[in-house]
Amino acid sequence: MNLPCKQGLAMPHRVSARFLARASITAALLAALAGMPAQAQKLCSITVKTTPGATAGDACLDLVSLTNGGPPLQTAGNVTRINRTGLTFCKNAFQIQTAAEADVAFIFDNSGSMFAQAIYIDSVTHDTSFYYNSQGCRDRTSKGPTTLQTANGPLLCYLLNSNAGCTSYSGDPYEARAEVIRTAIDYMAQTSPTSTAGVTGFARDPMHARSNLQLNLAANIKEVKDSAIIDSIGATYYGPPLTLATGWLNNPAIAKTSKQAIVFISDGAPTDNNYTRDLDLTIPIYSIYLGHSATPDTARLKELSDLTHGTFSRVDPTNIAGINLLMKNIISSILQSTLPASIQVTNTSLAPPQVSHSTTLTQNPDGSVSLALDSIIGLKLGNNDIQVKINVNASTVRDYSFKIQADGPEATASTSELTCYDPPALTLVNAQGKADTAYPAGSNAYQVKLTVPGTDLGKATVTSVSLDSTKGPAWGDSETTVMTGTGGTFQGPLTLNGSATSITDNNGTLEGDAIGKVILSWVHPRDPRQTATYALPGARIPVIPPFIEVERVRDVTRGEASGGTIQDPVVIYGGAGLDYSKPDSLRLTYGGCLSNCAGEAIRLGDPSQIPGFVFKTASPFSYTVKLFDHLGNFVNEAQGAVDAAKWQAMPRKGDSVAVVMSVLPVAKNGAKVGSGVYLLRAVINSQPSSTHDAKGNLKTVAGDSRSFLNRFGYIRGRR
């Protein structure tokens, strides 16, 4: 395949990489891929629920302080989104001063463990401990009776000599629970007289039960308060009073408002086990556990609040002021309209701004509100301006703002505020369920597979394009695959024709050719930094060099130039060959004419008598030629091209065509050049293309540009 280089000067060449993308689709895609930073090892979403500089353990975002000049939330540079359920706002963002209304049922424990029967006073600290009996005490002797002043009057107790081993702590030694409830009812009547209140005590059974009455009448207030009586002794049964109170609050003839709640006071676990049988989980239970510091919190009481999304609070039963304050805070949170109608969150730093709306709002025990959004909120790298619009009610709208600075060191693992996961993965698998290293010719069925960890998308759209660097910018196909899936795994069919003769967009088949490639891409519709790409080349076809050799035919050529003006001094012949079989002789052979084949040039006869140069190329080419004398004076110039149609028709051996470039010895003005030494400067640009070798195997040819400078002698003949 190579021509011998006896006399020619082989010049170095420069390879120019050219990638022609389809202008309408693939240029934008490739530009986006080229400009995209390398993807992080992990991608993360953020749970926004802590204000910068806040006390450790605070679990809400203080929108008021952040809007008034608070610092931005700094997070890792690979945090690309806010979780759908990742926002918790402190209650001061949506509190209003006017009280709402509610139906509240008060339940209080009257079992024996609530009362005090024995007392021990520490002689050193003077602290007093109260017990409902002396069982378990190692010393059950007493110093005699003593009087304890309670909210219900004096109570006779025994003063223990020692409390060693005593564990039967009294739940309400000062019998304050009924008075605390009466005070709460007065507070409700003052702040929300349209509300209702009901009361029942319990031990084994409810006692002195009074169903809810509206607190806008003094008589109703008194009747409900008078039902808060401490007088029953017995076991702790949760079920009966809960069933009774739930029945009140679900009775439209009794309940008068749109909000219902239960306040439950006790000091111990229930004796019954079916107390949740008639529980209405939509009615929150605010439980107050009157527990001594040495007594563990009762899990059963906390369970009631957790199941119904109320609150569970423990308070020292000897701290009467603390019980009253806790009760007031509970009633305030019930009556205060802190749960907004809706919340809208927008990242204004994205173009266009990305908006999400609340789907559910949950009020937390501390009054803060956690929200679930209809979609995630994408974050760009760097600063993100987040706007929050809270519709408190029909007449009150509040606007807040804060910043998220997502450019810190990359997070490598999940934390309490970050959920990190692997980047998405995109692939194309064949009918055998495996990934090809190259797509075959013809039509073949594939499956597009996309895995997106940490997503709640219901569908995914993958765009696929075909490319071929040897064709023009308008060449290529584009197809779209819409896939459904669960758990972040999506799959859908794609037919790929690797040897298409025509291209049609969006016809369900991705059409390409054997030497091209296909690129699949996916971008999260709400998270522009969460992307996946996959590239699959066509059959692996060998690449051959565009130029094999450039060689001068003769050092000195003897011949005659024809007369007359020559418009183009360069003629290209195909199928050239040089025969060096005889010493000191050379025979030039050639096929048909490829360029400048008409007029005066065709009458020149044998190109062996004209200065010529032979080279092999594997693709069509264009050329620019300039001719100078030995002093550097300009003589003539030419430019032209061999198109693909002529190129394909030329005879060849193997994968290349040898051509001879004949340079007619005439000047620009048409004068015959004289004998002497001349310099030829030529630039040849080959086109990227494909070809077949002698065995019919397909090969690719890269585009290239070859410059060469050569000299030759010419002796003009005489007629």
Legacy VTK file of the C-alpha trace (Angstrom):
# vtk DataFile Version 3.0
C-alpha trace
ASCII
DATASET POLYDATA
POINTS 719 float
0.000 0.000 0.000
2.903 2.428 0.597
4.733 4.045 -2.267
8.547 4.039 -2.050
10.048 7.412 -1.160
13.176 7.722 -3.286
13.254 11.349 -4.162
10.327 13.054 -2.501
10.418 14.992 0.708
7.803 13.699 3.186
6.520 16.657 5.195
5.126 16.465 8.740
1.356 16.823 8.948
-1.050 18.183 11.521
-4.261 16.316 12.429
-7.236 18.595 12.960
-10.018 16.963 15.015
-13.434 17.927 13.735
-16.641 16.737 15.259
-19.704 17.704 13.250
-22.825 17.547 15.413
-26.353 17.853 14.256
-27.037 21.551 14.592
-30.652 21.472 15.730
-30.255 18.987 18.578
-26.823 17.568 19.196
-24.813 20.787 19.195
-26.651 22.032 22.260
-26.381 18.632 23.901
-22.652 18.308 23.347
-22.041 21.888 24.449
-23.920 21.206 27.644
-21.953 18.023 28.250
-18.656 19.729 27.526
-19.382 22.593 29.902
-20.665 20.388 32.675
-18.313 19.886 35.655
-17.283 16.391 36.571
-20.028 14.792 38.592
-19.462 14.304 42.304
-18.959 10.896 43.855
-22.227 11.474 45.721
-25.222 13.747 45.233
-27.150 14.949 48.264
-30.453 16.529 49.248
-30.831 18.759 52.279
-33.312 18.758 55.129
-33.691 22.421 56.111
-34.731 22.579 59.749
-31.987 24.293 61.729
-31.260 28.022 61.859
-27.542 28.959 61.630
-26.275 29.880 65.078
-29.310 28.401 66.840
-29.062 26.404 70.030
-28.092 22.813 69.393
-31.161 20.634 69.156
-33.442 23.332 67.746
-35.410 21.662 64.997
-36.954 24.478 62.993
-35.890 27.214 60.598
-36.468 30.719 61.987
-37.710 32.537 58.883
-38.229 35.775 60.800
-34.586 36.108 61.872
-33.224 34.931 58.504
-35.353 37.433 56.591
-34.118 40.205 58.862
-30.476 39.744 57.864
-29.678 36.284 59.139
-26.704 34.333 57.735
-27.086 31.993 54.742
-27.373 28.262 55.249
-23.981 26.868 54.223
-23.993 23.387 52.765
-21.896 21.103 50.556
-21.338 21.830 46.879
-22.816 18.468 45.878
-26.133 19.256 47.568
-28.380 19.666 44.530
-31.862 19.891 46.038
-34.135 20.451 49.015
-36.035 17.359 50.105
-39.760 17.234 49.439
-40.221 16.643 53.174
-37.160 18.598 54.200
-38.561 21.880 55.568
-39.612 22.770 59.119
-40.458 26.402 59.942
-40.575 27.873 63.457
-44.013 28.926 64.688
-43.216 32.663 64.753
-43.508 32.751 60.951
-47.268 32.188 60.978
-48.547 32.948 64.490
-51.467 35.348 64.773
-52.625 37.163 67.866
-56.327 36.326 67.777
-57.364 32.995 69.261
-59.193 30.384 67.275
-61.815 28.060 68.689
-61.727 24.384 69.631
-63.641 21.605 71.388
-61.432 20.362 74.241
-62.153 17.370 76.480
-60.147 17.148 79.751
-59.453 13.676 81.176
-57.712 13.312 84.544
-56.580 10.294 86.524
-58.305 9.584 89.857
-56.636 6.243 90.566
-55.077 5.539 93.961
-51.522 6.212 92.861
-52.362 9.874 92.372
-52.876 10.487 96.118
-50.351 10.900 98.941
-50.515 8.650 102.023
-46.921 8.765 103.270
-44.326 11.535 103.440
-40.565 11.563 103.985
-38.594 14.764 104.732
-34.813 14.614 104.224
-33.135 15.948 107.368
-30.196 17.390 105.377
-31.769 18.798 102.185
-35.237 19.208 103.647
-36.657 17.876 100.398
-40.042 16.208 100.725
-40.999 12.981 98.966
-44.586 11.774 98.633
-45.760 8.154 98.340
-49.190 6.654 97.777
-48.206 3.704 100.041
-45.179 2.404 101.915
-44.937 -0.929 100.136
-41.368 -1.597 99.098
-39.929 0.641 101.808
-37.330 -1.177 103.884
-38.477 0.744 106.986
-42.251 1.177 107.091
-42.365 2.719 110.573
-43.500 6.298 110.955
-43.144 9.189 113.333
-46.883 9.476 113.354
-49.524 11.323 111.331
-49.010 14.720 109.736
-51.278 17.101 107.852
-50.646 17.950 104.166
-52.383 21.025 102.766
-53.761 20.264 99.261
-55.894 22.153 96.772
-58.887 20.231 98.128
-58.153 20.917 101.788
-56.043 19.228 104.517
-54.973 15.614 103.999
-53.824 13.290 106.811
-50.570 11.445 105.941
-47.916 9.471 107.851
-44.378 10.802 108.268
-41.886 8.006 107.470
-38.698 7.500 109.470
-36.853 6.474 106.257
-37.603 6.297 102.531
-34.970 3.686 101.754
-36.356 1.397 99.054
-39.567 3.417 98.625
-40.700 3.695 94.973
-44.480 4.222 95.126
-44.378 7.934 94.323
-47.588 9.921 94.433
-48.776 11.287 91.082
-50.428 14.431 92.502
-49.688 14.882 96.208
-51.201 18.384 96.337
-54.282 17.248 94.373
-53.757 20.144 91.981
-54.897 18.518 88.728
-58.568 19.420 89.071
-57.748 23.031 89.930
-55.358 23.216 86.971
-58.190 22.078 84.694
-60.585 24.631 86.165
-58.017 27.382 85.560
-57.608 26.192 81.946
-61.368 26.378 81.407
-61.383 29.972 82.674
-58.548 30.794 80.271
-60.490 29.279 77.356
-63.591 31.249 78.286
-61.589 34.480 78.331
-59.654 34.000 75.106
-62.053 31.899 73.010
-65.605 31.927 74.407
-66.983 30.181 71.320
-64.929 27.119 72.227
-66.365 24.203 74.208
-64.973 22.189 77.125
-65.853 18.873 78.718
-64.425 17.092 81.770
-64.254 13.569 83.118
-62.237 11.956 85.866
-61.414 8.264 85.771
-60.106 5.336 87.705
-61.756 2.113 86.635
-64.685 4.086 85.232
-65.305 7.741 84.316
-66.563 9.828 87.246
-68.520 13.109 87.304
-68.434 13.302 83.502
-69.675 16.490 81.873
-69.861 16.586 78.062
-68.693 19.683 76.221
-70.524 22.959 76.693
-69.876 26.244 74.939
-68.009 28.672 77.190
-69.938 31.798 76.208
-72.318 31.415 79.175
-71.309 31.735 82.836
-73.601 28.856 83.774
-71.891 26.554 81.266
-68.461 27.531 82.564
-69.476 26.777 86.148
-71.107 23.461 85.270
-68.048 22.183 83.462
-65.627 23.392 86.155
-67.736 21.838 88.925
-67.348 18.455 87.259
-63.600 18.456 87.916
-63.850 16.536 91.196
-61.177 14.426 92.891
-62.819 11.613 94.768
-62.483 8.172 93.128
-60.059 5.411 93.985
-59.303 2.418 91.798
-57.194 1.035 88.988
-55.956 3.078 85.996
-58.139 2.359 82.974
-57.451 4.482 79.852
-60.122 2.947 77.619
-63.420 4.064 79.229
-62.630 7.791 79.552
-61.069 7.916 76.054
-64.139 6.278 74.525
-66.397 8.714 76.355
-64.446 11.850 75.368
-64.059 10.696 71.753
-67.803 10.209 71.559
-68.382 13.784 72.728
-65.991 15.270 70.186
-67.440 13.253 67.308
-71.031 14.176 68.164
-72.135 17.152 66.004
-74.764 18.018 68.589
-72.022 18.522 71.210
-68.913 19.629 69.307
-69.312 23.173 67.935
-66.000 23.896 66.115
-63.772 22.448 63.405
-60.929 21.596 65.808
-61.029 18.930 68.505
-58.456 17.953 71.142
-58.063 15.860 74.302
-55.935 16.836 77.314
-55.034 13.696 79.305
-53.472 13.804 82.807
-52.097 10.683 84.466
-49.153 9.292 86.404
-48.934 5.741 85.200
-49.456 3.024 82.656
-52.971 1.703 82.018
-54.320 -1.441 83.581
-56.362 -2.239 80.453
-54.759 -3.187 77.128
-57.499 -2.318 74.627
-57.600 1.404 75.289
-56.834 2.283 71.645
-59.810 0.245 70.343
-62.128 3.235 69.931
-59.338 5.812 69.502
-59.911 8.467 66.827
-56.452 9.160 65.419
-57.613 12.468 63.966
-58.127 13.955 67.447
-54.736 14.913 68.953
-54.094 13.893 72.562
-51.976 16.285 74.632
-50.754 14.146 77.514
-49.355 15.462 80.814
-47.332 12.903 82.710
-47.160 13.698 86.423
-44.002 11.752 87.085
-41.349 11.843 89.770
-37.796 12.315 88.476
-36.903 8.788 89.621
-39.791 7.269 87.672
-39.297 6.566 83.954
-41.749 8.129 81.518
-44.649 5.854 80.742
-44.424 4.609 77.175
-48.182 4.021 76.979
-49.058 7.651 77.621
-46.502 8.850 75.111
-47.855 6.366 72.579
-51.266 8.017 72.721
-49.785 11.375 71.795
-47.525 9.953 69.113
-50.390 8.066 67.459
-52.594 11.146 67.317
-49.882 13.772 66.629
-50.371 15.511 69.940
-47.679 16.246 72.535
-46.277 14.350 75.509
-44.863 16.316 78.470
-43.509 15.258 81.834
-43.746 17.615 84.809
-42.775 17.224 88.476
-46.046 16.627 90.348
-44.875 18.797 93.263
-44.342 21.803 90.967
-47.831 23.327 90.929
-46.698 26.423 89.010
-45.028 24.210 86.411
-48.204 22.166 85.906
-50.245 25.337 85.444
-47.761 26.807 82.940
-47.647 23.586 80.956
-51.438 23.449 80.807
-51.652 27.069 79.650
-49.104 26.448 76.899
-51.047 23.417 75.710
-54.360 25.296 75.606
-52.653 28.235 73.858
-51.238 25.985 71.156
-54.652 24.363 70.658
-56.512 27.657 70.435
-53.911 29.531 68.437
-54.314 29.231 64.674
-50.681 28.400 63.927
-51.217 25.904 61.120
-51.263 27.946 57.898
-53.597 27.303 54.994
-50.733 26.693 52.556
-47.032 27.428 51.940
-45.224 28.138 48.658
-41.433 27.813 48.341
-39.483 29.222 45.361
-35.811 29.154 44.350
-35.531 32.440 42.458
-31.882 31.792 41.537
-32.879 29.249 38.895
-34.114 30.296 35.462
-37.029 30.078 35.336
-37.673 30.273 39.109
-38.581 26.868 40.523
-41.790 26.782 42.565
-43.133 24.092 44.917
-46.342 24.046 46.947
-47.183 22.374 50.224
-49.265 19.208 50.062
-49.441 18.433 53.801
-48.705 20.563 56.861
-47.968 19.039 60.262
-47.829 20.997 63.498
-45.093 19.815 65.861
-45.258 19.858 69.678
-43.171 23.048 69.828
-45.598 24.827 67.484
-43.331 24.605 64.447
-44.746 23.330 61.162
-43.232 20.646 58.939
-44.383 20.544 55.345
-44.338 18.113 52.481
-43.997 19.714 49.035
-45.427 18.607 45.736
-41.882 18.324 44.361
-38.248 18.774 45.285
-36.587 22.191 44.901
-33.419 22.200 42.808
-30.319 24.066 44.019
-27.606 25.476 41.804
-23.930 25.479 42.744
-23.269 28.552 44.888
-25.881 31.003 46.149
-29.593 30.183 46.097
-32.232 32.768 47.025
-35.202 30.976 48.566
-38.545 32.784 48.873
-41.292 31.519 51.189
-44.903 32.692 50.876
-47.135 31.624 53.781
-50.893 31.892 53.424
-51.708 32.049 57.128
-55.425 32.301 56.408
-57.748 33.813 53.844
-56.768 37.354 54.776
-53.145 37.057 55.949
-50.162 36.374 53.653
-46.550 36.611 54.840
-43.383 36.639 52.737
-39.981 35.509 53.986
-36.606 34.777 52.390
-33.350 33.034 53.183
-30.226 31.912 51.329
-28.675 28.505 50.829
-24.989 28.641 49.922
-24.277 25.289 48.238
-20.543 25.445 47.561
-18.863 23.902 50.607
-16.644 20.786 50.633
-18.391 17.826 49.078
-20.304 15.571 51.448
-19.390 11.897 51.200
-22.074 10.402 53.429
-25.510 11.160 54.835
-25.865 13.194 58.025
-28.777 14.378 60.151
-29.433 17.123 57.577
-28.177 15.519 54.346
-29.324 12.465 52.450
-26.562 11.403 50.057
-26.803 8.810 47.309
-24.996 7.633 44.205
-25.386 9.668 40.993
-27.958 8.380 38.477
-26.877 5.705 36.019
-28.059 5.332 32.422
-27.399 2.374 30.163
-28.655 0.572 27.058
-28.976 -3.217 27.188
-29.529 -5.699 24.389
-32.107 -8.466 24.133
-29.898 -10.689 26.288
-29.985 -8.121 29.087
-26.348 -7.094 28.651
-24.644 -3.887 27.551
-22.988 -3.927 24.120
-19.541 -2.477 23.494
-20.800 -1.323 20.078
-24.150 -1.487 18.352
-24.429 -3.855 15.394
-25.692 -3.066 11.913
-29.373 -3.489 11.138
-32.380 -3.019 13.397
-32.084 -4.264 16.984
-34.292 -3.976 20.058
-32.779 -2.433 23.199
-33.987 -1.439 26.647
-33.112 1.953 28.105
-32.437 1.602 31.838
-32.173 4.528 34.239
-31.502 4.294 37.963
-32.072 7.462 39.990
-31.385 6.924 43.719
-33.281 9.151 46.113
-36.074 10.128 43.726
-39.852 10.082 43.900
-40.396 10.644 40.184
-43.153 8.651 38.563
-41.652 8.815 35.092
-38.428 9.725 33.330
-37.764 11.024 29.807
-34.534 10.007 28.066
-33.398 11.715 24.848
-31.259 9.741 22.392
-29.409 11.124 19.349
-27.249 9.596 16.634
-24.054 11.255 15.411
-21.513 10.720 12.650
-18.439 12.930 12.385
-18.017 12.055 8.711
-21.336 13.589 7.714
-22.654 17.116 7.655
-24.061 19.010 10.655
-27.672 18.362 9.649
-27.230 14.585 9.780
-28.521 12.601 12.747
-31.652 11.309 14.414
-33.376 12.221 17.676
-35.768 10.023 19.646
-37.469 10.318 23.029
-38.185 7.444 25.408
-40.699 8.079 28.201
-40.369 5.492 30.950
-42.327 4.723 34.094
-40.919 3.094 37.163
-40.941 2.755 40.930
-38.263 3.219 43.540
-36.119 5.276 41.188
-35.713 2.530 38.546
-37.058 3.225 35.058
-37.030 1.151 31.886
-38.357 1.555 28.362
-37.817 0.186 24.820
-35.680 1.734 22.097
-35.158 0.305 18.616
-31.738 1.144 17.128
-31.047 0.791 13.413
-27.277 0.828 12.977
-27.303 0.893 9.187
-30.089 3.293 8.261
-30.223 4.836 4.794
-32.602 7.618 5.834
-33.316 9.568 9.024
-36.718 10.399 10.536
-37.022 12.092 13.914
-39.361 10.742 16.599
-40.537 7.687 14.679
-39.692 5.265 17.482
-36.433 4.055 15.898
-33.072 5.669 16.512
-31.407 5.637 13.104
-27.658 5.763 12.695
-24.889 4.286 10.636
-22.136 1.817 11.247
-19.359 4.324 11.914
-21.273 6.762 14.091
-22.292 6.747 17.737
-25.432 7.218 19.786
-25.708 9.318 22.938
-28.451 8.949 25.539
-29.043 11.707 28.065
-31.360 12.415 31.007
-31.788 15.507 33.191
-33.936 15.575 36.319
-36.877 17.883 35.547
-36.488 19.654 38.920
-32.785 19.165 39.641
-30.641 20.484 36.761
-27.436 19.161 38.341
-28.696 15.587 38.454
-27.897 14.193 35.018
-26.920 10.947 33.345
-25.417 10.229 29.917
-24.515 7.093 28.021
-22.609 6.784 24.736
-22.474 3.719 22.497
-20.371 3.672 19.315
-21.142 1.806 16.149
-19.187 -1.281 15.147
-15.536 -0.776 15.898
-14.156 0.080 12.454
-10.419 0.532 11.825
-9.233 4.052 11.115
-6.748 4.493 8.294
-4.485 7.501 7.726
-5.793 9.924 5.078
-2.405 10.401 3.349
-0.038 7.576 2.655
2.812 9.313 0.869
3.678 12.329 -1.295
6.351 11.732 -3.954
7.917 13.695 -6.843
7.739 11.733 -10.110
11.014 13.005 -11.679
13.800 15.311 -10.593
13.876 16.917 -14.024
11.133 16.683 -16.606
11.696 17.185 -20.327
8.772 18.320 -22.320
6.974 21.079 -24.154
4.226 23.362 -22.938
1.315 23.956 -25.257
0.673 27.406 -26.501
-2.092 29.729 -25.429
-3.418 30.825 -22.060
-3.887 28.052 -19.464
-6.691 28.911 -17.055
-5.790 26.238 -14.510
-2.244 24.816 -14.510
-3.057 21.701 -12.368
-4.572 18.477 -13.682
-5.434 15.516 -11.414
-5.405 11.950 -12.744
-6.574 8.944 -10.735
-5.287 5.382 -10.512
-1.643 6.466 -10.707
1.317 4.150 -10.392
5.119 4.377 -10.599
7.108 1.489 -12.061
10.814 1.333 -11.035
11.387 -2.147 -12.441
14.198 -1.025 -14.802
17.371 0.707 -13.596
17.566 4.395 -14.338
14.066 4.437 -15.756
10.593 5.139 -14.420
7.232 4.498 -15.945
4.195 6.526 -14.821
0.789 4.962 -15.274
-2.578 6.546 -14.556
-6.340 6.139 -14.975
-9.031 8.658 -15.720
-8.912 12.389 -15.183
-10.392 13.650 -11.889
-9.998 17.425 -12.004
-9.512 20.120 -14.695
-10.265 17.651 -17.388
-11.387 19.904 -20.244
-9.947 22.468 -22.614
-6.226 23.058 -23.090
-5.203 20.739 -20.264
-6.599 17.643 -21.915
-4.378 18.268 -25.003
-1.167 18.025 -23.016
-0.921 14.340 -23.630
1.333 12.189 -21.503
1.656 13.558 -17.907
5.047 11.851 -17.763
6.357 14.823 -19.760
4.973 17.372 -17.273
6.245 18.030 -13.737
4.140 15.804 -11.489
3.678 14.538 -7.946
2.043 11.303 -6.811
0.282 10.708 -3.476
-2.216 8.274 -2.032
-5.299 9.313 -0.113
-8.230 7.346 1.288
-10.831 10.044 0.717
-11.788 12.931 -1.616
-9.740 16.082 -1.187
-9.322 19.731 -2.122
-6.029 21.464 -2.960
-4.288 24.827 -3.231
-1.067 25.091 -5.275
1.416 27.936 -5.840
4.434 27.858 -8.202
7.620 29.987 -7.787
10.909 30.180 -9.628
14.235 29.559 -7.887
14.475 33.228 -6.885
11.069 33.102 -5.207
9.255 34.982 -7.953
5.611 34.042 -8.302
4.838 32.030 -11.432
1.316 30.619 -11.174
-1.339 29.233 -8.795
-4.357 26.946 -8.805
-6.997 25.507 -6.539
-9.607 22.805 -6.981
-11.207 19.696 -5.533
-12.003 16.072 -6.258
-15.571 15.399 -5.207
-16.930 12.190 -3.687
-18.738 11.068 -6.827
-15.573 11.103 -8.954
-13.598 9.622 -6.119
-15.829 6.588 -5.735
-15.654 5.871 -9.476
-11.844 5.666 -9.537
-10.024 2.300 -9.612
-8.060 1.524 -6.455
-6.020 -1.105 -4.762
-6.982 -1.722 -1.163
-8.376 1.223 0.737
-6.742 4.148 -1.105
-6.540 5.802 -4.483
-3.202 6.981 -5.876
-3.362 10.207 -7.859
-0.899 12.186 -9.938
-0.943 15.971 -9.738
0.431 17.373 -13.013
1.603 20.996 -12.844
1.585 22.556 -16.301
4.749 24.629 -16.964
3.043 27.923 -17.777
3.017 31.297 -16.088
0.015 33.205 -14.845
-0.035 35.336 -17.985
-0.020 32.264 -20.233
3.675 32.515 -21.177
5.685 29.309 -21.498
8.138 28.848 -18.652
11.729 28.327 -19.488
14.135 25.673 -18.376
15.172 25.941 -14.777
14.485 25.075 -11.128
11.026 25.693 -9.712
9.429 25.498 -6.255
5.988 24.047 -5.595
4.053 24.845 -2.407
0.848 22.793 -1.989
-1.814 22.294 0.686
-4.106 19.259 0.413
-7.170 18.917 2.641
-8.758 15.489 2.789
-12.374 14.965 3.799
-13.502 12.638 6.600
-15.248 9.661 5.047
-15.584 5.916 5.011
-14.156 3.394 2.579
-13.833 -0.336 1.976
-10.584 -2.215 1.669
-9.806 -4.895 -0.912
-11.714 -7.473 1.131
-14.763 -5.252 1.473
-14.218 -4.374 5.133
-15.497 -0.947 6.142
-12.955 1.540 7.476
-13.110 5.155 8.537
-10.944 7.970 7.266
-10.206 10.955 9.457
-10.097 14.422 7.924
-6.577 15.821 7.611
-4.551 18.642 6.101
-1.140 18.070 4.460
1.263 20.843 3.477
4.366 20.137 1.426
7.116 22.125 -0.321
9.019 20.516 -3.149
11.328 21.535 -5.977
11.731 20.198 -9.471
13.641 20.890 -12.657
12.090 21.522 -16.058
13.708 21.561 -19.502
11.535 23.005 -22.174
11.661 21.147 -25.440
11.819 22.642 -28.913
9.491 22.165 -31.818
LINES 1 720
719 0 1 2 3 4 5 6 7 8 9 10 11 12 13 14 15 16 17 18 19 20 21 22 23 24 25 26 27 28 29 30 31 32 33 34 35 36 37 38 39 40 41 42 43 44 45 46 47 48 49 50 51 52 53 54 55 56 57 58 59 60 61 62 63 64 65 66 67 68 69 70 71 72 73 74 75 76 77 78 79 80 81 82 83 84 85 86 87 88 89 90 91 92 93 94 95 96 97 98 99 100 101 102 103 104 105 106 107 108 109 110 111 112 113 114 115 116 117 118 119 120 121 122 123 124 125 126 127 128 129 130 131 132 133 134 135 136 137 138 139 140 141 142 143 144 145 146 147 148 149 150 151 152 153 154 155 156 157 158 159 160 161 162 163 164 165 166 167 168 169 170 171 172 173 174 175 176 177 178 179 180 181 182 183 184 185 186 187 188 189 190 191 192 193 194 195 196 197 198 199 200 201 202 203 204 205 206 207 208 209 210 211 212 213 214 215 216 217 218 219 220 221 222 223 224 225 226 227 228 229 230 231 232 233 234 235 236 237 238 239 240 241 242 243 244 245 246 247 248 249 250 251 252 253 254 255 256 257 258 259 260 261 262 263 264 265 266 267 268 269 270 271 272 273 274 275 276 277 278 279 280 281 282 283 284 285 286 287 288 289 290 291 292 293 294 295 296 297 298 299 300 301 302 303 304 305 306 307 308 309 310 311 312 313 314 315 316 317 318 319 320 321 322 323 324 325 326 327 328 329 330 331 332 333 334 335 336 337 338 339 340 341 342 343 344 345 346 347 348 349 350 351 352 353 354 355 356 357 358 359 360 361 362 363 364 365 366 367 368 369 370 371 372 373 374 375 376 377 378 379 380 381 382 383 384 385 386 387 388 389 390 391 392 393 394 395 396 397 398 399 400 401 402 403 404 405 406 407 408 409 410 411 412 413 414 415 416 417 418 419 420 421 422 423 424 425 426 427 428 429 430 431 432 433 434 435 436 437 438 439 440 441 442 443 444 445 446 447 448 449 450 451 452 453 454 455 456 457 458 459 460 461 462 463 464 465 466 467 468 469 470 471 472 473 474 475 476 477 478 479 480 481 482 483 484 485 486 487 488 489 490 491 492 493 494 495 496 497 498 499 500 501 502 503 504 505 506 507 508 509 510 511 512 513 514 515 516 517 518 519 520 521 522 523 524 525 526 527 528 529 530 531 532 533 534 535 536 537 538 539 540 541 542 543 544 545 546 547 548 549 550 551 552 553 554 555 556 557 558 559 560 561 562 563 564 565 566 567 568 569 570 571 572 573 574 575 576 577 578 579 580 581 582 583 584 585 586 587 588 589 590 591 592 593 594 595 596 597 598 599 600 601 602 603 604 605 606 607 608 609 610 611 612 613 614 615 616 617 618 619 620 621 622 623 624 625 626 627 628 629 630 631 632 633 634 635 636 637 638 639 640 641 642 643 644 645 646 647 648 649 650 651 652 653 654 655 656 657 658 659 660 661 662 663 664 665 666 667 668 669 670 671 672 673 674 675 676 677 678 679 680 681 682 683 684 685 686 687 688 689 690 691 692 693 694 695 696 697 698 699 700 701 702 703 704 705 706 707 708 709 710 711 712 713 714 715 716 717 718
